[in-house]
């Protein structure tokens, strides 16, 4: 008789979307396997078939309520490729600006709203206080900074795109409207405050890191590849460039890869227990081709950020480990450095003499039957790949999202944390929170636009091999 | 600085759930006072606490599941005990957050319109489509009274027909 037991954590709280975690115990009650299940199904790749390609950016933006701008940009870039156009230089800058505003608001959401309770109150804090109110009581200025920084990003998106969520300003060939003087000046005026918040939050974070030595050592701290788009000069970018892979030692494993040829080097595997596909680096096979994307990966693959303050912080970040920064706990730190970079870089872009130019869109009919668009979303590299027919109707689409590319690493991270913190057949609140916190470090976005309000209760079940519930804990 | 903030919210891809947005858009097209700020949004996210911090009064305009379509209710909102999260937000939760973050204590009114259909779709039911301009006119009337420092009377919790609100020349309201 199989004596193994399973602990189920369902749903996982304070992440974007719905998932559950199962921990599989051996005969002695030790964790022997862990799985991170994504339990929602979307089907965007299928139901867009037959739609005109020009609708794709707006359709694809609906994938997510937190990072619609990334889908807009990647989708519009795929459409640019279908039209075989080079977009006007000002449109290029405005898209970059738009993308970075979203990075700021999304990273702020992840750090301040979702993870700061763990970071400020500790992993063993009373779960009923691990929320924004708990942060407010302990450090009100941190909570206010989080609100302001997210608002900063949201307001830029609204000024450029017309609304905060699901803006449709990015279109095939560029953007639909030029930037006005009024909006440029208003955004510029808000940058010093955002910069000050970014700087003091990084200082705060560096000050508390020492408290999390054990978590740093056990939160996804293992060798993998890291992948991201870099500029020609090896600098940080969220919009355009070539793919670079570095290995765990920090050495470049592959460089100058064309994002449009992603299928040459990225494979995807479907597991029967999750709707989330697992991406892997083909030359290393599955699962050895495990790689990570997102803030941690980006800072591991770049040579520089390209702005003064962010580069100072990057230099410190690279000192964290003599190799690539391997622990997924460092995603938080990387996220903050990226916020700083984006705020600095947005200021530079807004000062550019071309930024108010009225020519912001190239018009063309389809000139190619296949196109790929890639960009760096807040959570990592995003690919949109479309095939159309002679009428310009979508015949096939494939999306590779950041969270899928981190899937193997997230599963392995849960296992590492569970092995370290879970003992016996019961979960302590601290162990449970750490299992969830390592997932939060990746900031997975499980298509938050399908969220169900008010269903963030936490349910733990201990199941016997036959499915009998041996123990259950429910908290809200 | 706006003295009155009007927030219409809901999912415009869920039929009648978008009625709050429709009312707010109507208000935005009718109101030009710098003392009034109209916001149309998907949900009550935490950063709206910053937006309402200096307001004297906040109108929350939303769809409701219960009630007779074509009517609306207007209720005072009390501050809640829990702050809004990134995903789920209520007017009372947003007020709580604004209070804790900024010591802000604006008055608040919740204007709700019962809907009939919350399925996928971008159109409002006929009853709600008719109600939108009337509810907007009613809120506009309340706002004018507030800006002129006149007293307003609210019959908390009582469903009110849009027509009754429309014909009321005094701000006796719902």
Interface residues (C-beta under 8 A of the other chain):
Chain A: X62 X65 X109 X113 X114 X131 X132 X133 X136 X140 X143 X144 X147 X148 X150 X151 X154 X163 X164 X165 X166 X448 X451 X453 X454 X456
Chain B: X13 X40 X41 X42 X45 X46 X47 X49 X50 X51 X82 X83 X85 X86 X87 X88 X97 X100 X101 X102
